[in-house]
Amino acid sequence: MKIAVWDTYVPKKNGVTMHFDIIVPVETNDPEQIFNYGREYLKSKGEDGQPLTSNESQFCHIEALKPEWEEDIRQKGYAIVEMENCQTEP
Protein backbone atom coordinates (compact mmCIF):
# COMPACT_ATOMS: atom_id res chain seq x y z
CA MET A 1 0.00 0.00 0.00
CA LYS A 2 1.15 3.52 -0.79
CA ILE A 3 0.56 6.29 1.74
CA ALA A 4 0.55 10.07 1.52
CA VAL A 5 2.51 12.10 4.05
CA TRP A 6 1.15 15.51 5.09
CA ASP A 7 3.81 17.63 6.80
CA THR A 8 2.14 19.59 9.62
CA TYR A 9 3.23 22.46 11.85
CA VAL A 10 0.68 23.69 14.43
CA PRO A 11 1.25 26.33 17.10
CA LYS A 12 0.44 24.94 20.55
CA LYS A 13 -1.52 26.98 23.08
CA ASN A 14 1.79 27.85 24.78
CA GLY A 15 3.21 29.25 21.51
CA VAL A 16 5.61 26.37 20.76
CA THR A 17 5.16 24.80 17.33
CA MET A 18 4.27 21.11 17.09
CA HIS A 19 5.64 19.26 14.07
CA PHE A 20 4.00 16.00 13.06
CA ASP A 21 3.11 14.06 9.94
CA ILE A 22 -0.40 12.91 9.10
CA ILE A 23 -0.16 9.57 7.27
CA VAL A 24 -3.12 8.51 5.09
CA PRO A 25 -3.74 6.01 2.31
CA VAL A 26 -2.88 7.62 -1.02
CA GLU A 27 -6.56 7.29 -2.03
CA THR A 28 -7.51 9.70 0.77
CA ASN A 29 -7.21 12.96 -1.12
CA ASP A 30 -9.75 15.28 0.54
CA PRO A 31 -7.68 17.86 2.43
CA GLU A 32 -10.51 18.69 4.83
CA GLN A 33 -10.76 15.02 5.87
CA ILE A 34 -7.01 14.93 6.43
CA PHE A 35 -7.14 18.16 8.46
CA ASN A 36 -9.93 16.60 10.56
CA TYR A 37 -7.62 13.66 11.31
CA GLY A 38 -5.04 16.18 12.48
CA ARG A 39 -7.64 17.93 14.62
CA GLU A 40 -8.53 14.60 16.27
CA TYR A 41 -4.87 14.16 17.10
CA LEU A 42 -4.60 17.71 18.46
CA LYS A 43 -7.62 17.09 20.69
CA SER A 44 -5.97 13.93 22.06
CA LYS A 45 -2.97 16.10 22.99
CA GLY A 46 -5.07 18.78 24.73
CA GLU A 47 -4.52 21.18 21.85
CA ASP A 48 -8.06 21.24 20.45
CA GLY A 49 -9.10 24.52 18.87
CA GLN A 50 -5.65 25.21 17.45
CA PRO A 51 -5.62 26.09 13.73
CA LEU A 52 -5.13 23.29 11.26
CA THR A 53 -5.68 24.29 7.64
CA SER A 54 -3.65 24.34 4.45
CA ASN A 55 -1.51 26.99 6.17
CA GLU A 56 -0.36 24.43 8.76
CA SER A 57 -0.47 21.14 6.83
CA GLN A 58 0.58 20.37 3.27
CA PHE A 59 1.03 17.26 1.18
CA CYS A 60 4.69 16.33 1.23
CA HIS A 61 5.26 13.00 -0.55
CA ILE A 62 4.12 9.43 -1.21
CA GLU A 63 5.92 6.40 0.18
CA ALA A 64 5.36 2.74 1.01
CA LEU A 65 3.35 1.88 4.12
CA LYS A 66 5.54 1.05 7.12
CA PRO A 67 4.40 -1.76 9.43
CA GLU A 68 4.23 0.56 12.47
CA TRP A 69 1.48 2.64 10.76
CA GLU A 70 -0.63 -0.23 9.46
CA GLU A 71 -2.84 -0.87 12.51
CA ASP A 72 -3.68 2.81 13.07
CA ILE A 73 -4.56 3.26 9.40
CA ARG A 74 -6.72 0.15 9.44
CA GLN A 75 -8.53 1.22 12.64
CA LYS A 76 -8.73 5.02 12.29
CA GLY A 77 -7.98 5.71 8.63
CA TYR A 78 -4.77 7.57 9.48
CA ALA A 79 -1.59 7.49 11.54
CA ILE A 80 0.42 10.27 13.17
CA VAL A 81 4.20 10.46 13.25
CA GLU A 82 5.33 12.82 15.99
CA MET A 83 8.37 14.84 15.00
CA GLU A 84 8.90 17.79 17.40
CA ASN A 85 7.22 19.30 20.48
CA CYS A 86 4.36 16.78 20.52
CA GLN A 87 4.55 15.84 24.19
CA THR A 88 1.50 16.68 26.30
CA GLU A 89 1.93 19.51 28.77
CA PRO A 90 1.42 18.59 32.46
PyMOL commands that set and color helices and strands:
alter all, ss='L'
color gray80, all
select helices_A, chain A and resi 31-44+67-76
alter helices_A, ss='H'
color red, helices_A
select strands_A, chain A and resi 2-11+17-25+57-64+79-84
alter strands_A, ss='S'
color yellow, strands_A
deselect
rebuild
show_as cartoon
